[in-house]
Amino acid sequence: MKRIISITVVLLALLAPIGSAKEKTPELTFYIVRHGKTVLNSAHRVQGWSDGVLIPSGVEAVQSAGRGLKDISFQSAYTSDSGRAVETTDLILKENQKWKAKRVKKDKRLREINFGT
């Protein structure tokens, strides 16, 4: 599968439980997931901030990733504010039985780098 240089990153962070009182720094694990395949990805177009919608195969791939992460107890989730990234995050967390926060933090600083004009 051809890789697109500019990618939206969806950050899903997990704060691991502290094993003992002697540890000085708790372990922090990040799960980074690319958004699902969009119409523009299918056309081999760089989309930057243009917001292509997820295609059915992109939705299926994201749901599969969600099932793979279903037993992870996420403490927080972060996504860019692009529709494709928000939808990807929502689909992944919908599969997760342990997601308790119910609020995803959207941040425009997580957008793809603008490919310019």
ZAPA-839029 format. One record per atom (N, C-alpha, C): residue number from 1; atom name; x, y, z. Coordinates in nm, 2 decimals. Example, Ala and Ser with C-alpha at 12.3 -4.5 7.8 and 13.67 -1.06 7.14 Angstrom:
2
+------+------+--------+--------+--------+
: roba : sepa :     c1 :     c2 :     c3 :
+------+------+--------+--------+--------+
:    1 :    N :   1.32 :  -0.57 :   0.78 :
:    1 :   CA :   1.23 :  -0.45 :   0.78 :
:    1 :    C :   1.32 :  -0.33 :   0.78 :
:    2 :    N :   1.28 :  -0.22 :   0.71 :
:    2 :   CA :   1.37 :  -0.11 :   0.71 :
:    2 :    C :   1.29 :   0.00 :   0.79 :
+------+------+--------+--------+--------+
// end
This chain:
117
+------+------+--------+--------+--------+
: roba : sepa :     c1 :     c2 :     c3 :
+------+------+--------+--------+--------+
:    1 :    N :   0.08 :  -0.12 :   0.00 :
:    1 :   CA :   0.00 :   0.00 :   0.00 :
:    1 :    C :   0.09 :   0.12 :   0.00 :
:    2 :    N :   0.06 :   0.21 :  -0.09 :
:    2 :   CA :   0.14 :   0.34 :  -0.10 :
:    2 :    C :   0.12 :   0.43 :   0.02 :
:    3 :    N :   0.22 :   0.48 :   0.08 :
:    3 :   CA :   0.22 :   0.56 :   0.20 :
:    3 :    C :   0.21 :   0.71 :   0.15 :
:    4 :    N :   0.13 :   0.78 :   0.22 :
:    4 :   CA :   0.11 :   0.92 :   0.20 :
:    4 :    C :   0.20 :   0.99 :   0.30 :
:    5 :    N :   0.28 :   1.09 :   0.25 :
:    5 :   CA :   0.38 :   1.15 :   0.34 :
:    5 :    C :   0.31 :   1.23 :   0.45 :
:    6 :    N :   0.21 :   1.31 :   0.42 :
:    6 :   CA :   0.14 :   1.38 :   0.52 :
:    6 :    C :   0.04 :   1.30 :   0.59 :
:    7 :    N :   0.04 :   1.28 :   0.72 :
:    7 :   CA :  -0.05 :   1.20 :   0.78 :
:    7 :    C :  -0.11 :   1.27 :   0.91 :
:    8 :    N :  -0.23 :   1.24 :   0.94 :
:    8 :   CA :  -0.29 :   1.29 :   1.06 :
:    8 :    C :  -0.27 :   1.18 :   1.17 :
:    9 :    N :  -0.23 :   1.23 :   1.28 :
:    9 :   CA :  -0.19 :   1.14 :   1.38 :
:    9 :    C :  -0.30 :   1.15 :   1.49 :
:   10 :    N :  -0.35 :   1.03 :   1.53 :
:   10 :   CA :  -0.45 :   1.03 :   1.64 :
:   10 :    C :  -0.37 :   0.97 :   1.75 :
:   11 :    N :  -0.36 :   1.04 :   1.86 :
:   11 :   CA :  -0.29 :   1.00 :   1.98 :
:   11 :    C :  -0.39 :   0.94 :   2.08 :
:   12 :    N :  -0.36 :   0.82 :   2.12 :
:   12 :   CA :  -0.44 :   0.76 :   2.23 :
:   12 :    C :  -0.33 :   0.72 :   2.34 :
:   13 :    N :  -0.35 :   0.79 :   2.45 :
:   13 :   CA :  -0.25 :   0.77 :   2.56 :
:   13 :    C :  -0.30 :   0.68 :   2.67 :
:   14 :    N :  -0.21 :   0.60 :   2.72 :
:   14 :   CA :  -0.24 :   0.51 :   2.83 :
:   14 :    C :  -0.14 :   0.54 :   2.94 :
:   15 :    N :  -0.19 :   0.57 :   3.06 :
:   15 :   CA :  -0.11 :   0.58 :   3.18 :
:   15 :    C :  -0.11 :   0.45 :   3.25 :
:   16 :    N :   0.00 :   0.38 :   3.25 :
:   16 :   CA :   0.01 :   0.24 :   3.31 :
:   16 :    C :   0.01 :   0.25 :   3.46 :
:   17 :    N :  -0.04 :   0.15 :   3.52 :
:   17 :   CA :  -0.05 :   0.16 :   3.67 :
:   17 :    C :   0.10 :   0.15 :   3.73 :
:   18 :    N :   0.11 :   0.22 :   3.84 :
:   18 :   CA :   0.25 :   0.23 :   3.90 :
:   18 :    C :   0.26 :   0.09 :   3.98 :
:   19 :    N :   0.38 :   0.02 :   3.95 :
:   19 :   CA :   0.40 :  -0.11 :   4.00 :
:   19 :    C :   0.44 :  -0.11 :   4.15 :
:   20 :    N :   0.52 :  -0.01 :   4.19 :
:   20 :   CA :   0.56 :  -0.01 :   4.33 :
:   20 :    C :   0.58 :   0.14 :   4.37 :
:   21 :    N :   0.59 :   0.16 :   4.50 :
:   21 :   CA :   0.61 :   0.29 :   4.56 :
:   21 :    C :   0.75 :   0.34 :   4.53 :
:   22 :    N :   0.84 :   0.25 :   4.50 :
:   22 :   CA :   0.98 :   0.29 :   4.48 :
:   22 :    C :   1.01 :   0.35 :   4.35 :
:   23 :    N :   0.92 :   0.33 :   4.25 :
:   23 :   CA :   0.93 :   0.39 :   4.12 :
:   23 :    C :   0.92 :   0.54 :   4.13 :
:   24 :    N :   1.01 :   0.61 :   4.06 :
:   24 :   CA :   1.00 :   0.76 :   4.06 :
:   24 :    C :   0.92 :   0.81 :   3.95 :
:   25 :    N :   0.92 :   0.75 :   3.83 :
:   25 :   CA :   0.84 :   0.80 :   3.72 :
:   25 :    C :   0.75 :   0.69 :   3.67 :
:   26 :    N :   0.62 :   0.72 :   3.66 :
:   26 :   CA :   0.52 :   0.62 :   3.61 :
:   26 :    C :   0.55 :   0.60 :   3.46 :
:   27 :    N :   0.52 :   0.48 :   3.42 :
:   27 :   CA :   0.53 :   0.44 :   3.28 :
:   27 :    C :   0.42 :   0.50 :   3.20 :
:   28 :    N :   0.45 :   0.56 :   3.08 :
:   28 :   CA :   0.34 :   0.62 :   3.00 :
:   28 :    C :   0.35 :   0.55 :   2.86 :
:   29 :    N :   0.25 :   0.50 :   2.81 :
:   29 :   CA :   0.24 :   0.44 :   2.68 :
:   29 :    C :   0.15 :   0.52 :   2.58 :
:   30 :    N :   0.20 :   0.55 :   2.46 :
:   30 :   CA :   0.13 :   0.62 :   2.36 :
:   30 :    C :   0.09 :   0.52 :   2.25 :
:   31 :    N :  -0.03 :   0.52 :   2.21 :
:   31 :   CA :  -0.08 :   0.45 :   2.09 :
:   31 :    C :  -0.11 :   0.55 :   1.98 :
:   32 :    N :  -0.04 :   0.54 :   1.87 :
:   32 :   CA :  -0.05 :   0.64 :   1.77 :
:   32 :    C :  -0.11 :   0.57 :   1.65 :
:   33 :    N :  -0.23 :   0.62 :   1.60 :
:   33 :   CA :  -0.30 :   0.56 :   1.49 :
:   33 :    C :  -0.32 :   0.66 :   1.38 :
:   34 :    N :  -0.30 :   0.62 :   1.26 :
:   34 :   CA :  -0.33 :   0.71 :   1.14 :
:   34 :    C :  -0.48 :   0.70 :   1.12 :
:   35 :    N :  -0.53 :   0.81 :   1.06 :
:   35 :   CA :  -0.68 :   0.81 :   1.03 :
:   35 :    C :  -0.70 :   0.70 :   0.92 :
:   36 :    N :  -0.83 :   0.66 :   0.91 :
:   36 :   CA :  -0.87 :   0.56 :   0.81 :
:   36 :    C :  -0.86 :   0.62 :   0.67 :
:   37 :    N :  -0.86 :   0.53 :   0.57 :
:   37 :   CA :  -0.84 :   0.57 :   0.43 :
:   37 :    C :  -0.96 :   0.65 :   0.39 :
:   38 :    N :  -0.93 :   0.76 :   0.32 :
:   38 :   CA :  -1.03 :   0.85 :   0.27 :
:   38 :    C :  -1.05 :   0.85 :   0.12 :
:   39 :    N :  -1.15 :   0.92 :   0.07 :
:   39 :   CA :  -1.17 :   0.93 :  -0.07 :
:   39 :    C :  -1.04 :   0.99 :  -0.14 :
:   40 :    N :  -0.98 :   1.09 :  -0.08 :
:   40 :   CA :  -0.87 :   1.15 :  -0.14 :
:   40 :    C :  -0.75 :   1.06 :  -0.14 :
:   41 :    N :  -0.73 :   0.98 :  -0.03 :
:   41 :   CA :  -0.62 :   0.88 :  -0.03 :
:   41 :    C :  -0.64 :   0.78 :  -0.14 :
:   42 :    N :  -0.76 :   0.74 :  -0.17 :
:   42 :   CA :  -0.79 :   0.64 :  -0.28 :
:   42 :    C :  -0.75 :   0.70 :  -0.41 :
:   43 :    N :  -0.76 :   0.83 :  -0.43 :
:   43 :   CA :  -0.73 :   0.90 :  -0.55 :
:   43 :    C :  -0.58 :   0.94 :  -0.56 :
:   44 :    N :  -0.51 :   0.89 :  -0.46 :
:   44 :   CA :  -0.36 :   0.93 :  -0.44 :
:   44 :    C :  -0.34 :   1.08 :  -0.44 :
:   45 :    N :  -0.43 :   1.15 :  -0.37 :
:   45 :   CA :  -0.42 :   1.29 :  -0.36 :
:   45 :    C :  -0.37 :   1.33 :  -0.22 :
:   46 :    N :  -0.28 :   1.42 :  -0.21 :
:   46 :   CA :  -0.24 :   1.48 :  -0.08 :
:   46 :    C :  -0.35 :   1.57 :  -0.03 :
:   47 :    N :  -0.40 :   1.55 :   0.09 :
:   47 :   CA :  -0.52 :   1.62 :   0.13 :
:   47 :    C :  -0.49 :   1.74 :   0.23 :
:   48 :    N :  -0.38 :   1.73 :   0.30 :
:   48 :   CA :  -0.35 :   1.84 :   0.39 :
:   48 :    C :  -0.47 :   1.87 :   0.48 :
:   49 :    N :  -0.51 :   1.99 :   0.48 :
:   49 :   CA :  -0.63 :   2.03 :   0.57 :
:   49 :    C :  -0.76 :   2.01 :   0.50 :
:   50 :    N :  -0.76 :   1.97 :   0.37 :
:   50 :   CA :  -0.89 :   1.93 :   0.31 :
:   50 :    C :  -0.94 :   1.81 :   0.37 :
:   51 :    N :  -1.06 :   1.80 :   0.41 :
:   51 :   CA :  -1.11 :   1.69 :   0.49 :
:   51 :    C :  -1.19 :   1.59 :   0.41 :
:   52 :    N :  -1.12 :   1.49 :   0.36 :
:   52 :   CA :  -1.19 :   1.38 :   0.29 :
:   52 :    C :  -1.25 :   1.29 :   0.38 :
:   53 :    N :  -1.37 :   1.23 :   0.34 :
:   53 :   CA :  -1.44 :   1.14 :   0.43 :
:   53 :    C :  -1.38 :   1.00 :   0.42 :
:   54 :    N :  -1.40 :   0.92 :   0.53 :
:   54 :   CA :  -1.35 :   0.79 :   0.53 :
:   54 :    C :  -1.44 :   0.70 :   0.43 :
:   55 :    N :  -1.37 :   0.62 :   0.36 :
:   55 :   CA :  -1.44 :   0.52 :   0.27 :
:   55 :    C :  -1.47 :   0.39 :   0.34 :
:   56 :    N :  -1.56 :   0.31 :   0.29 :
:   56 :   CA :  -1.60 :   0.19 :   0.37 :
:   56 :    C :  -1.48 :   0.10 :   0.41 :
:   57 :    N :  -1.38 :   0.09 :   0.32 :
:   57 :   CA :  -1.26 :   0.00 :   0.36 :
:   57 :    C :  -1.18 :   0.07 :   0.47 :
:   58 :    N :  -1.18 :   0.21 :   0.47 :
:   58 :   CA :  -1.11 :   0.28 :   0.58 :
:   58 :    C :  -1.19 :   0.26 :   0.71 :
:   59 :    N :  -1.32 :   0.27 :   0.71 :
:   59 :   CA :  -1.40 :   0.24 :   0.83 :
:   59 :    C :  -1.37 :   0.10 :   0.88 :
:   60 :    N :  -1.37 :   0.00 :   0.79 :
:   60 :   CA :  -1.35 :  -0.13 :   0.84 :
:   60 :    C :  -1.21 :  -0.15 :   0.90 :
:   61 :    N :  -1.11 :  -0.09 :   0.84 :
:   61 :   CA :  -0.97 :  -0.10 :   0.89 :
:   61 :    C :  -0.97 :  -0.03 :   1.03 :
:   62 :    N :  -1.03 :   0.08 :   1.05 :
:   62 :   CA :  -1.03 :   0.15 :   1.18 :
:   62 :    C :  -1.11 :   0.06 :   1.28 :
:   63 :    N :  -1.22 :   0.01 :   1.25 :
:   63 :   CA :  -1.29 :  -0.08 :   1.34 :
:   63 :    C :  -1.21 :  -0.20 :   1.38 :
:   64 :    N :  -1.14 :  -0.25 :   1.29 :
:   64 :   CA :  -1.05 :  -0.37 :   1.32 :
:   64 :    C :  -0.94 :  -0.32 :   1.42 :
:   65 :    N :  -0.88 :  -0.21 :   1.39 :
:   65 :   CA :  -0.78 :  -0.15 :   1.49 :
:   65 :    C :  -0.84 :  -0.14 :   1.63 :
:   66 :    N :  -0.97 :  -0.09 :   1.63 :
:   66 :   CA :  -1.04 :  -0.07 :   1.75 :
:   66 :    C :  -1.06 :  -0.20 :   1.83 :
:   67 :    N :  -1.09 :  -0.30 :   1.75 :
:   67 :   CA :  -1.11 :  -0.44 :   1.82 :
:   67 :    C :  -0.98 :  -0.49 :   1.87 :
:   68 :    N :  -0.87 :  -0.45 :   1.80 :
:   68 :   CA :  -0.73 :  -0.49 :   1.85 :
:   68 :    C :  -0.69 :  -0.42 :   1.98 :
:   69 :    N :  -0.75 :  -0.30 :   2.00 :
:   69 :   CA :  -0.72 :  -0.22 :   2.12 :
:   69 :    C :  -0.83 :  -0.22 :   2.22 :
:   70 :    N :  -0.93 :  -0.31 :   2.21 :
:   70 :   CA :  -1.05 :  -0.31 :   2.29 :
:   70 :    C :  -1.02 :  -0.33 :   2.44 :
:   71 :    N :  -0.91 :  -0.40 :   2.47 :
:   71 :   CA :  -0.88 :  -0.43 :   2.61 :
:   71 :    C :  -0.79 :  -0.33 :   2.68 :
:   72 :    N :  -0.75 :  -0.23 :   2.60 :
:   72 :   CA :  -0.66 :  -0.13 :   2.66 :
:   72 :    C :  -0.74 :  -0.03 :   2.74 :
:   73 :    N :  -0.70 :   0.00 :   2.86 :
:   73 :   CA :  -0.77 :   0.09 :   2.95 :
:   73 :    C :  -0.71 :   0.23 :   2.93 :
:   74 :    N :  -0.76 :   0.30 :   2.83 :
:   74 :   CA :  -0.71 :   0.44 :   2.79 :
:   74 :    C :  -0.75 :   0.54 :   2.90 :
:   75 :    N :  -0.66 :   0.62 :   2.94 :
:   75 :   CA :  -0.69 :   0.72 :   3.04 :
:   75 :    C :  -0.73 :   0.85 :   2.97 :
:   76 :    N :  -0.68 :   0.87 :   2.85 :
:   76 :   CA :  -0.72 :   0.99 :   2.77 :
:   76 :    C :  -0.70 :   0.96 :   2.62 :
:   77 :    N :  -0.76 :   1.05 :   2.54 :
:   77 :   CA :  -0.75 :   1.03 :   2.40 :
:   77 :    C :  -0.74 :   1.17 :   2.33 :
:   78 :    N :  -0.65 :   1.18 :   2.24 :
:   78 :   CA :  -0.63 :   1.31 :   2.17 :
:   78 :    C :  -0.64 :   1.29 :   2.02 :
:   79 :    N :  -0.69 :   1.39 :   1.95 :
:   79 :   CA :  -0.70 :   1.38 :   1.80 :
:   79 :    C :  -0.69 :   1.52 :   1.75 :
:   80 :    N :  -0.66 :   1.53 :   1.62 :
:   80 :   CA :  -0.67 :   1.66 :   1.55 :
:   80 :    C :  -0.81 :   1.69 :   1.54 :
:   81 :    N :  -0.84 :   1.81 :   1.50 :
:   81 :   CA :  -0.98 :   1.85 :   1.48 :
:   81 :    C :  -1.04 :   1.82 :   1.34 :
:   82 :    N :  -0.96 :   1.75 :   1.26 :
:   82 :   CA :  -1.01 :   1.72 :   1.12 :
:   82 :    C :  -1.12 :   1.61 :   1.14 :
:   83 :    N :  -1.22 :   1.62 :   1.05 :
:   83 :   CA :  -1.33 :   1.52 :   1.06 :
:   83 :    C :  -1.29 :   1.38 :   1.05 :
:   84 :    N :  -1.19 :   1.35 :   0.96 :
:   84 :   CA :  -1.14 :   1.21 :   0.94 :
:   84 :    C :  -1.07 :   1.16 :   1.06 :
:   85 :    N :  -1.00 :   1.24 :   1.13 :
:   85 :   CA :  -0.93 :   1.20 :   1.25 :
:   85 :    C :  -1.03 :   1.18 :   1.37 :
:   86 :    N :  -1.12 :   1.27 :   1.38 :
:   86 :   CA :  -1.23 :   1.26 :   1.48 :
:   86 :    C :  -1.31 :   1.14 :   1.46 :
:   87 :    N :  -1.35 :   1.11 :   1.34 :
:   87 :   CA :  -1.43 :   0.99 :   1.31 :
:   87 :    C :  -1.35 :   0.86 :   1.34 :
:   88 :    N :  -1.22 :   0.86 :   1.30 :
:   88 :   CA :  -1.13 :   0.75 :   1.33 :
:   88 :    C :  -1.12 :   0.73 :   1.48 :
:   89 :    N :  -1.10 :   0.83 :   1.56 :
:   89 :   CA :  -1.09 :   0.82 :   1.70 :
:   89 :    C :  -1.22 :   0.76 :   1.76 :
:   90 :    N :  -1.33 :   0.82 :   1.72 :
:   90 :   CA :  -1.47 :   0.77 :   1.77 :
:   90 :    C :  -1.49 :   0.63 :   1.74 :
:   91 :    N :  -1.45 :   0.58 :   1.62 :
:   91 :   CA :  -1.47 :   0.44 :   1.58 :
:   91 :    C :  -1.39 :   0.35 :   1.66 :
:   92 :    N :  -1.26 :   0.39 :   1.69 :
:   92 :   CA :  -1.17 :   0.31 :   1.77 :
:   92 :    C :  -1.23 :   0.30 :   1.91 :
:   93 :    N :  -1.26 :   0.41 :   1.97 :
:   93 :   CA :  -1.31 :   0.41 :   2.11 :
:   93 :    C :  -1.45 :   0.34 :   2.13 :
:   94 :    N :  -1.53 :   0.34 :   2.02 :
:   94 :   CA :  -1.66 :   0.27 :   2.02 :
:   94 :    C :  -1.64 :   0.12 :   2.05 :
:   95 :    N :  -1.53 :   0.07 :   2.00 :
:   95 :   CA :  -1.50 :  -0.07 :   2.02 :
:   95 :    C :  -1.44 :  -0.11 :   2.16 :
:   96 :    N :  -1.40 :   0.00 :   2.23 :
:   96 :   CA :  -1.33 :  -0.02 :   2.36 :
:   96 :    C :  -1.43 :  -0.03 :   2.47 :
:   97 :    N :  -1.42 :  -0.14 :   2.55 :
:   97 :   CA :  -1.51 :  -0.16 :   2.66 :
:   97 :    C :  -1.46 :  -0.09 :   2.79 :
:   98 :    N :  -1.34 :  -0.05 :   2.79 :
:   98 :   CA :  -1.28 :   0.01 :   2.91 :
:   98 :    C :  -1.27 :   0.16 :   2.90 :
:   99 :    N :  -1.31 :   0.22 :   2.79 :
:   99 :   CA :  -1.30 :   0.37 :   2.78 :
:   99 :    C :  -1.40 :   0.44 :   2.87 :
:  100 :    N :  -1.35 :   0.51 :   2.97 :
:  100 :   CA :  -1.43 :   0.57 :   3.07 :
:  100 :    C :  -1.45 :   0.72 :   3.06 :
:  101 :    N :  -1.34 :   0.78 :   3.01 :
:  101 :   CA :  -1.34 :   0.93 :   3.01 :
:  101 :    C :  -1.45 :   0.99 :   2.92 :
:  102 :    N :  -1.49 :   0.92 :   2.81 :
:  102 :   CA :  -1.60 :   0.96 :   2.72 :
:  102 :    C :  -1.58 :   1.10 :   2.66 :
:  103 :    N :  -1.46 :   1.16 :   2.68 :
:  103 :   CA :  -1.43 :   1.29 :   2.62 :
:  103 :    C :  -1.30 :   1.28 :   2.55 :
:  104 :    N :  -1.30 :   1.31 :   2.42 :
:  104 :   CA :  -1.18 :   1.31 :   2.34 :
:  104 :    C :  -1.13 :   1.46 :   2.33 :
:  105 :    N :  -1.00 :   1.48 :   2.35 :
:  105 :   CA :  -0.95 :   1.61 :   2.34 :
:  105 :    C :  -0.91 :   1.64 :   2.20 :
:  106 :    N :  -0.97 :   1.74 :   2.14 :
:  106 :   CA :  -0.94 :   1.78 :   2.00 :
:  106 :    C :  -0.85 :   1.90 :   2.00 :
:  107 :    N :  -0.74 :   1.89 :   1.92 :
:  107 :   CA :  -0.64 :   1.99 :   1.92 :
:  107 :    C :  -0.59 :   2.02 :   1.78 :
:  108 :    N :  -0.61 :   2.14 :   1.73 :
:  108 :   CA :  -0.57 :   2.17 :   1.59 :
:  108 :    C :  -0.42 :   2.16 :   1.57 :
:  109 :    N :  -0.34 :   2.16 :   1.68 :
:  109 :   CA :  -0.19 :   2.14 :   1.67 :
:  109 :    C :  -0.16 :   2.00 :   1.62 :
:  110 :    N :  -0.25 :   1.91 :   1.62 :
:  110 :   CA :  -0.23 :   1.77 :   1.58 :
:  110 :    C :  -0.26 :   1.76 :   1.43 :
:  111 :    N :  -0.30 :   1.86 :   1.36 :
:  111 :   CA :  -0.33 :   1.85 :   1.22 :
:  111 :    C :  -0.21 :   1.81 :   1.14 :
:  112 :    N :  -0.24 :   1.77 :   1.02 :
:  112 :   CA :  -0.13 :   1.74 :   0.92 :
:  112 :    C :  -0.06 :   1.88 :   0.89 :
:  113 :    N :   0.06 :   1.87 :   0.85 :
:  113 :   CA :   0.14 :   1.99 :   0.81 :
:  113 :    C :   0.07 :   2.03 :   0.68 :
:  114 :    N :   0.04 :   2.16 :   0.67 :
:  114 :   CA :  -0.02 :   2.22 :   0.56 :
:  114 :    C :   0.08 :   2.21 :   0.44 :
:  115 :    N :   0.03 :   2.15 :   0.33 :
:  115 :   CA :   0.12 :   2.14 :   0.21 :
:  115 :    C :   0.14 :   2.27 :   0.13 :
:  116 :    N :   0.08 :   2.37 :   0.18 :
:  116 :   CA :   0.10 :   2.51 :   0.13 :
:  116 :    C :   0.04 :   2.54 :   0.00 :
:  117 :    N :   0.05 :   2.67 :  -0.03 :
:  117 :   CA :   0.00 :   2.73 :  -0.16 :
:  117 :    C :   0.10 :   2.82 :  -0.22 :
+------+------+--------+--------+--------+
// end
